[in-house]
Amino acid sequence: MKFIQTIKNIFKIEDLRARILYTLGIVALYRLGKYITLPGVDPSMLENLQSQTSSGIMGLLDMFSGGAFSQASIFALGIMPYISASIVIQLLGIVFPYFQKLQKEGESGRRKMNQYTRYLTVAILVLQAPTYLANLHAILPPEAFVLQGMFFKISSVIILTAGTIFVMWLGERITDKGIGNGISLIIMVGIIARFPVAFVFETGTRINGSGGLIALLIEIVFLFLVILGSVLLVQGTRRIPVQYARRIVGNKQYGGVRQYIPLKVNAAGVMPIIFAQAIMMLPIIFAGFSESGSGFVVAFTNMYGFWYNMVTALLIILFTYFYTAVTINPVQMAEDMKKNGGFIPGIKPGRKTVEFIDTIMSRITLPGSIFLAIIAILPAFAVNFGVSGEFAQFFGGTSLLILVGVVLDTLQQIESHLLMRHYDGLMKSGRIKGRTGAVTAI
């Protein structure tokens, strides 16, 4: 079979083989850290914590940490503080000229931005670690703590902070010497790690309860369709034919050779979901990781409830427009086209081209944002149709889009190594589309 031959070709390439084995070794080390519990916590008395993180927002946090959150592990805070810091630094690059200047300075500017990101990550960890410890004291019985007092709190904050910093370092090692983006790969591994347990639990629930195998098969088929839709959404539309673009703005007259505009239906990627969920986690943070509270807090900490998902969907649509407006600059695109001798047939260069591109982006962003919002809230629909909360996380949301995006990027990395050495790629077409692509002039 061609697939088996492709696998053999992968391991024939010494550099690619070394990168894959190195990546697997780093991933194994990361997974090992999940089982190292914080010093002073009895690992045999974590049932209440594991029950708390079996579903809902806490389950989402546990998923991104690869299950370390529910194990009171040294890696309990996972990589999300670094992701939050990265988002903040990106936003600062939009607002402050100093960070805008760093973004334009190439490699030296990137190193400076990474340094600021690490500093901000440590600051976030110093705030989050005590909150995590407060949740442990609230949810676990007193006898679960072998150590008590200020020494335990200070040492645990240091260990949790160091754990996340170490995970960051592992991700950077994968990026430098392994395959693909190490941080994204670590998040993906954490998500995949929970799938077998969730699937086995769902299978047992269906066989022993209502629905039986028929309901399970329907769930699997629906999950496959959602994954397929997520692949299309992540890849987006790399190029829009000019004749279609002209129809979008109301001008159907077009003739000549087919040409393309480098725009995507989903230009914002998964970032709007990350922004929206970061905001929607604020109520539970203010509630002190407690399920009790006022009606407002209860409504907005139930991630399967109506109000939580309605507000989340609206935020995703708003953030999609915001992030697209930030990342896509029609003026710059029009200038690049003019510099490279490109133009849109029937549209005058300059201001008319800017207006044309801006109109297209405004109109194609709406269906993309709605589709993104639907994917994000699908787990709530799955739960309401009887799917277990843990298995429902794989029916949409940030977890599924990250999973699909990282898999495509990793396959693209392997594909490039194979094609560079004149081997057949992983697909017959020899082209796997990742999440990113160069913007080219017409």
Secondary structure as a PSIPRED ss2 file (coil, helix, strand):
# PSIPRED VFORMAT (PSIPRED V4.0)

   1 M C   1.000  0.000  0.000
   2 K H   0.000  1.000  0.000
   3 F H   0.000  1.000  0.000
   4 I H   0.000  1.000  0.000
   5 Q H   0.000  1.000  0.000
   6 T H   0.000  1.000  0.000
   7 I H   0.000  1.000  0.000
   8 K H   0.000  1.000  0.000
   9 N H   0.000  1.000  0.000
  10 I H   0.000  1.000  0.000
  11 F H   0.000  1.000  0.000
  12 K H   0.000  1.000  0.000
  13 I C   1.000  0.000  0.000
  14 E H   0.000  1.000  0.000
  15 D H   0.000  1.000  0.000
  16 L H   0.000  1.000  0.000
  17 R H   0.000  1.000  0.000
  18 A H   0.000  1.000  0.000
  19 R H   0.000  1.000  0.000
  20 I H   0.000  1.000  0.000
  21 L H   0.000  1.000  0.000
  22 Y H   0.000  1.000  0.000
  23 T H   0.000  1.000  0.000
  24 L H   0.000  1.000  0.000
  25 G H   0.000  1.000  0.000
  26 I H   0.000  1.000  0.000
  27 V H   0.000  1.000  0.000
  28 A H   0.000  1.000  0.000
  29 L H   0.000  1.000  0.000
  30 Y H   0.000  1.000  0.000
  31 R H   0.000  1.000  0.000
  32 L H   0.000  1.000  0.000
  33 G H   0.000  1.000  0.000
  34 K C   1.000  0.000  0.000
  35 Y C   1.000  0.000  0.000
  36 I C   1.000  0.000  0.000
  37 T E   0.000  0.000  1.000
  38 L C   1.000  0.000  0.000
  39 P C   1.000  0.000  0.000
  40 G C   1.000  0.000  0.000
  41 V E   0.000  0.000  1.000
  42 D C   1.000  0.000  0.000
  43 P H   0.000  1.000  0.000
  44 S H   0.000  1.000  0.000
  45 M H   0.000  1.000  0.000
  46 L C   1.000  0.000  0.000
  47 E H   0.000  1.000  0.000
  48 N H   0.000  1.000  0.000
  49 L H   0.000  1.000  0.000
  50 Q H   0.000  1.000  0.000
  51 S H   0.000  1.000  0.000
  52 Q H   0.000  1.000  0.000
  53 T C   1.000  0.000  0.000
  54 S C   1.000  0.000  0.000
  55 S C   1.000  0.000  0.000
  56 G H   0.000  1.000  0.000
  57 I H   0.000  1.000  0.000
  58 M H   0.000  1.000  0.000
  59 G H   0.000  1.000  0.000
  60 L H   0.000  1.000  0.000
  61 L H   0.000  1.000  0.000
  62 D H   0.000  1.000  0.000
  63 M H   0.000  1.000  0.000
  64 F H   0.000  1.000  0.000
  65 S C   1.000  0.000  0.000
  66 G C   1.000  0.000  0.000
  67 G C   1.000  0.000  0.000
  68 A C   1.000  0.000  0.000
  69 F H   0.000  1.000  0.000
  70 S H   0.000  1.000  0.000
  71 Q H   0.000  1.000  0.000
  72 A C   1.000  0.000  0.000
  73 S E   0.000  0.000  1.000
  74 I C   1.000  0.000  0.000
  75 F C   1.000  0.000  0.000
  76 A C   1.000  0.000  0.000
  77 L C   1.000  0.000  0.000
  78 G C   1.000  0.000  0.000
  79 I C   1.000  0.000  0.000
  80 M H   0.000  1.000  0.000
  81 P H   0.000  1.000  0.000
  82 Y H   0.000  1.000  0.000
  83 I H   0.000  1.000  0.000
  84 S H   0.000  1.000  0.000
  85 A H   0.000  1.000  0.000
  86 S H   0.000  1.000  0.000
  87 I H   0.000  1.000  0.000
  88 V H   0.000  1.000  0.000
  89 I H   0.000  1.000  0.000
  90 Q H   0.000  1.000  0.000
  91 L H   0.000  1.000  0.000
  92 L H   0.000  1.000  0.000
  93 G H   0.000  1.000  0.000
  94 I H   0.000  1.000  0.000
  95 V H   0.000  1.000  0.000
  96 F C   1.000  0.000  0.000
  97 P H   0.000  1.000  0.000
  98 Y H   0.000  1.000  0.000
  99 F H   0.000  1.000  0.000
 100 Q H   0.000  1.000  0.000
 101 K H   0.000  1.000  0.000
 102 L H   0.000  1.000  0.000
 103 Q H   0.000  1.000  0.000
 104 K C   1.000  0.000  0.000
 105 E C   1.000  0.000  0.000
 106 G C   1.000  0.000  0.000
 107 E H   0.000  1.000  0.000
 108 S H   0.000  1.000  0.000
 109 G H   0.000  1.000  0.000
 110 R H   0.000  1.000  0.000
 111 R H   0.000  1.000  0.000
 112 K H   0.000  1.000  0.000
 113 M H   0.000  1.000  0.000
 114 N H   0.000  1.000  0.000
 115 Q H   0.000  1.000  0.000
 116 Y H   0.000  1.000  0.000
 117 T H   0.000  1.000  0.000
 118 R H   0.000  1.000  0.000
 119 Y H   0.000  1.000  0.000
 120 L H   0.000  1.000  0.000
 121 T H   0.000  1.000  0.000
 122 V H   0.000  1.000  0.000
 123 A H   0.000  1.000  0.000
 124 I H   0.000  1.000  0.000
 125 L H   0.000  1.000  0.000
 126 V H   0.000  1.000  0.000
 127 L H   0.000  1.000  0.000
 128 Q H   0.000  1.000  0.000
 129 A H   0.000  1.000  0.000
 130 P H   0.000  1.000  0.000
 131 T H   0.000  1.000  0.000
 132 Y H   0.000  1.000  0.000
 133 L H   0.000  1.000  0.000
 134 A H   0.000  1.000  0.000
 135 N H   0.000  1.000  0.000
 136 L H   0.000  1.000  0.000
 137 H H   0.000  1.000  0.000
 138 A H   0.000  1.000  0.000
 139 I H   0.000  1.000  0.000
 140 L C   1.000  0.000  0.000
 141 P C   1.000  0.000  0.000
 142 P H   0.000  1.000  0.000
 143 E H   0.000  1.000  0.000
 144 A H   0.000  1.000  0.000
 145 F E   0.000  0.000  1.000
 146 V C   1.000  0.000  0.000
 147 L C   1.000  0.000  0.000
 148 Q C   1.000  0.000  0.000
 149 G H   0.000  1.000  0.000
 150 M H   0.000  1.000  0.000
 151 F H   0.000  1.000  0.000
 152 F H   0.000  1.000  0.000
 153 K H   0.000  1.000  0.000
 154 I H   0.000  1.000  0.000
 155 S H   0.000  1.000  0.000
 156 S H   0.000  1.000  0.000
 157 V H   0.000  1.000  0.000
 158 I H   0.000  1.000  0.000
 159 I H   0.000  1.000  0.000
 160 L H   0.000  1.000  0.000
 161 T H   0.000  1.000  0.000
 162 A H   0.000  1.000  0.000
 163 G H   0.000  1.000  0.000
 164 T H   0.000  1.000  0.000
 165 I H   0.000  1.000  0.000
 166 F H   0.000  1.000  0.000
 167 V H   0.000  1.000  0.000
 168 M H   0.000  1.000  0.000
 169 W H   0.000  1.000  0.000
 170 L H   0.000  1.000  0.000
 171 G H   0.000  1.000  0.000
 172 E H   0.000  1.000  0.000
 173 R H   0.000  1.000  0.000
 174 I H   0.000  1.000  0.000
 175 T H   0.000  1.000  0.000
 176 D H   0.000  1.000  0.000
 177 K H   0.000  1.000  0.000
 178 G C   1.000  0.000  0.000
 179 I C   1.000  0.000  0.000
 180 G C   1.000  0.000  0.000
 181 N C   1.000  0.000  0.000
 182 G H   0.000  1.000  0.000
 183 I H   0.000  1.000  0.000
 184 S H   0.000  1.000  0.000
 185 L H   0.000  1.000  0.000
 186 I H   0.000  1.000  0.000
 187 I H   0.000  1.000  0.000
 188 M H   0.000  1.000  0.000
 189 V H   0.000  1.000  0.000
 190 G H   0.000  1.000  0.000
 191 I H   0.000  1.000  0.000
 192 I H   0.000  1.000  0.000
 193 A H   0.000  1.000  0.000
 194 R H   0.000  1.000  0.000
 195 F H   0.000  1.000  0.000
 196 P H   0.000  1.000  0.000
 197 V H   0.000  1.000  0.000
 198 A H   0.000  1.000  0.000
 199 F H   0.000  1.000  0.000
 200 V H   0.000  1.000  0.000
 201 F H   0.000  1.000  0.000
 202 E H   0.000  1.000  0.000
 203 T H   0.000  1.000  0.000
 204 G H   0.000  1.000  0.000
 205 T H   0.000  1.000  0.000
 206 R H   0.000  1.000  0.000
 207 I H   0.000  1.000  0.000
 208 N H   0.000  1.000  0.000
 209 G C   1.000  0.000  0.000
 210 S C   1.000  0.000  0.000
 211 G C   1.000  0.000  0.000
 212 G H   0.000  1.000  0.000
 213 L H   0.000  1.000  0.000
 214 I H   0.000  1.000  0.000
 215 A H   0.000  1.000  0.000
 216 L H   0.000  1.000  0.000
 217 L H   0.000  1.000  0.000
 218 I H   0.000  1.000  0.000
 219 E H   0.000  1.000  0.000
 220 I H   0.000  1.000  0.000
 221 V H   0.000  1.000  0.000
 222 F H   0.000  1.000  0.000
 223 L H   0.000  1.000  0.000
 224 F H   0.000  1.000  0.000
 225 L H   0.000  1.000  0.000
 226 V H   0.000  1.000  0.000
 227 I H   0.000  1.000  0.000
 228 L H   0.000  1.000  0.000
 229 G H   0.000  1.000  0.000
 230 S H   0.000  1.000  0.000
 231 V H   0.000  1.000  0.000
 232 L H   0.000  1.000  0.000
 233 L H   0.000  1.000  0.000
 234 V H   0.000  1.000  0.000
 235 Q H   0.000  1.000  0.000
 236 G C   1.000  0.000  0.000
 237 T C   1.000  0.000  0.000
 238 R C   1.000  0.000  0.000
 239 R C   1.000  0.000  0.000
 240 I E   0.000  0.000  1.000
 241 P E   0.000  0.000  1.000
 242 V H   0.000  1.000  0.000
 243 Q H   0.000  1.000  0.000
 244 Y H   0.000  1.000  0.000
 245 A H   0.000  1.000  0.000
 246 R H   0.000  1.000  0.000
 247 R H   0.000  1.000  0.000
 248 I H   0.000  1.000  0.000
 249 V C   1.000  0.000  0.000
 250 G C   1.000  0.000  0.000
 251 N C   1.000  0.000  0.000
 252 K C   1.000  0.000  0.000
 253 Q C   1.000  0.000  0.000
 254 Y C   1.000  0.000  0.000
 255 G C   1.000  0.000  0.000
 256 G C   1.000  0.000  0.000
 257 V C   1.000  0.000  0.000
 258 R C   1.000  0.000  0.000
 259 Q C   1.000  0.000  0.000
 260 Y E   0.000  0.000  1.000
 261 I E   0.000  0.000  1.000
 262 P C   1.000  0.000  0.000
 263 L C   1.000  0.000  0.000
 264 K C   1.000  0.000  0.000
 265 V C   1.000  0.000  0.000
 266 N C   1.000  0.000  0.000
 267 A C   1.000  0.000  0.000
 268 A C   1.000  0.000  0.000
 269 G C   1.000  0.000  0.000
 270 V C   1.000  0.000  0.000
 271 M H   0.000  1.000  0.000
 272 P H   0.000  1.000  0.000
 273 I H   0.000  1.000  0.000
 274 I H   0.000  1.000  0.000
 275 F H   0.000  1.000  0.000
 276 A H   0.000  1.000  0.000
 277 Q H   0.000  1.000  0.000
 278 A H   0.000  1.000  0.000
 279 I H   0.000  1.000  0.000
 280 M H   0.000  1.000  0.000
 281 M C   1.000  0.000  0.000
 282 L H   0.000  1.000  0.000
 283 P H   0.000  1.000  0.000
 284 I H   0.000  1.000  0.000
 285 I H   0.000  1.000  0.000
 286 F H   0.000  1.000  0.000
 287 A C   1.000  0.000  0.000
 288 G C   1.000  0.000  0.000
 289 F C   1.000  0.000  0.000
 290 S C   1.000  0.000  0.000
 291 E C   1.000  0.000  0.000
 292 S C   1.000  0.000  0.000
 293 G C   1.000  0.000  0.000
 294 S C   1.000  0.000  0.000
 295 G H   0.000  1.000  0.000
 296 F H   0.000  1.000  0.000
 297 V H   0.000  1.000  0.000
 298 V H   0.000  1.000  0.000
 299 A H   0.000  1.000  0.000
 300 F H   0.000  1.000  0.000
 301 T H   0.000  1.000  0.000
 302 N C   1.000  0.000  0.000
 303 M C   1.000  0.000  0.000
 304 Y C   1.000  0.000  0.000
 305 G C   1.000  0.000  0.000
 306 F H   0.000  1.000  0.000
 307 W H   0.000  1.000  0.000
 308 Y H   0.000  1.000  0.000
 309 N H   0.000  1.000  0.000
 310 M H   0.000  1.000  0.000
 311 V H   0.000  1.000  0.000
 312 T H   0.000  1.000  0.000
 313 A H   0.000  1.000  0.000
 314 L H   0.000  1.000  0.000
 315 L H   0.000  1.000  0.000
 316 I H   0.000  1.000  0.000
 317 I H   0.000  1.000  0.000
 318 L H   0.000  1.000  0.000
 319 F H   0.000  1.000  0.000
 320 T H   0.000  1.000  0.000
 321 Y H   0.000  1.000  0.000
 322 F H   0.000  1.000  0.000
 323 Y H   0.000  1.000  0.000
 324 T H   0.000  1.000  0.000
 325 A H   0.000  1.000  0.000
 326 V H   0.000  1.000  0.000
 327 T H   0.000  1.000  0.000
 328 I C   1.000  0.000  0.000
 329 N C   1.000  0.000  0.000
 330 P H   0.000  1.000  0.000
 331 V H   0.000  1.000  0.000
 332 Q H   0.000  1.000  0.000
 333 M H   0.000  1.000  0.000
 334 A H   0.000  1.000  0.000
 335 E H   0.000  1.000  0.000
 336 D H   0.000  1.000  0.000
 337 M H   0.000  1.000  0.000
 338 K H   0.000  1.000  0.000
 339 K H   0.000  1.000  0.000
 340 N C   1.000  0.000  0.000
 341 G C   1.000  0.000  0.000
 342 G C   1.000  0.000  0.000
 343 F C   1.000  0.000  0.000
 344 I C   1.000  0.000  0.000
 345 P C   1.000  0.000  0.000
 346 G C   1.000  0.000  0.000
 347 I C   1.000  0.000  0.000
 348 K C   1.000  0.000  0.000
 349 P C   1.000  0.000  0.000
 350 G C   1.000  0.000  0.000
 351 R H   0.000  1.000  0.000
 352 K H   0.000  1.000  0.000
 353 T H   0.000  1.000  0.000
 354 V H   0.000  1.000  0.000
 355 E H   0.000  1.000  0.000
 356 F H   0.000  1.000  0.000
 357 I H   0.000  1.000  0.000
 358 D H   0.000  1.000  0.000
 359 T H   0.000  1.000  0.000
 360 I H   0.000  1.000  0.000
 361 M H   0.000  1.000  0.000
 362 S H   0.000  1.000  0.000
 363 R H   0.000  1.000  0.000
 364 I H   0.000  1.000  0.000
 365 T H   0.000  1.000  0.000
 366 L H   0.000  1.000  0.000
 367 P H   0.000  1.000  0.000
 368 G H   0.000  1.000  0.000
 369 S H   0.000  1.000  0.000
 370 I H   0.000  1.000  0.000
 371 F H   0.000  1.000  0.000
 372 L H   0.000  1.000  0.000
 373 A H   0.000  1.000  0.000
 374 I H   0.000  1.000  0.000
 375 I H   0.000  1.000  0.000
 376 A H   0.000  1.000  0.000
 377 I H   0.000  1.000  0.000
 378 L H   0.000  1.000  0.000
 379 P H   0.000  1.000  0.000
 380 A H   0.000  1.000  0.000
 381 F H   0.000  1.000  0.000
 382 A H   0.000  1.000  0.000
 383 V H   0.000  1.000  0.000
 384 N H   0.000  1.000  0.000
 385 F C   1.000  0.000  0.000
 386 G C   1.000  0.000  0.000
 387 V C   1.000  0.000  0.000
 388 S C   1.000  0.000  0.000
 389 G H   0.000  1.000  0.000
 390 E H   0.000  1.000  0.000
 391 F H   0.000  1.000  0.000
 392 A H   0.000  1.000  0.000
 393 Q H   0.000  1.000  0.000
 394 F H   0.000  1.000  0.000
 395 F H   0.000  1.000  0.000
 396 G C   1.000  0.000  0.000
 397 G H   0.000  1.000  0.000
 398 T H   0.000  1.000  0.000
 399 S H   0.000  1.000  0.000
 400 L H   0.000  1.000  0.000
 401 L H   0.000  1.000  0.000
 402 I H   0.000  1.000  0.000
 403 L H   0.000  1.000  0.000
 404 V H   0.000  1.000  0.000
 405 G H   0.000  1.000  0.000
 406 V H   0.000  1.000  0.000
 407 V H   0.000  1.000  0.000
 408 L H   0.000  1.000  0.000
 409 D H   0.000  1.000  0.000
 410 T H   0.000  1.000  0.000
 411 L H   0.000  1.000  0.000
 412 Q H   0.000  1.000  0.000
 413 Q H   0.000  1.000  0.000
 414 I H   0.000  1.000  0.000
 415 E H   0.000  1.000  0.000
 416 S H   0.000  1.000  0.000
 417 H H   0.000  1.000  0.000
 418 L H   0.000  1.000  0.000
 419 L H   0.000  1.000  0.000
 420 M H   0.000  1.000  0.000
 421 R C   1.000  0.000  0.000
 422 H C   1.000  0.000  0.000
 423 Y C   1.000  0.000  0.000
 424 D C   1.000  0.000  0.000
 425 G C   1.000  0.000  0.000
 426 L C   1.000  0.000  0.000
 427 M C   1.000  0.000  0.000
 428 K C   1.000  0.000  0.000
 429 S C   1.000  0.000  0.000
 430 G C   1.000  0.000  0.000
 431 R C   1.000  0.000  0.000
 432 I C   1.000  0.000  0.000
 433 K C   1.000  0.000  0.000
 434 G C   1.000  0.000  0.000
 435 R C   1.000  0.000  0.000
 436 T C   1.000  0.000  0.000
 437 G C   1.000  0.000  0.000
 438 A C   1.000  0.000  0.000
 439 V C   1.000  0.000  0.000
 440 T C   1.000  0.000  0.000
 441 A C   1.000  0.000  0.000
 442 I C   1.000  0.000  0.000
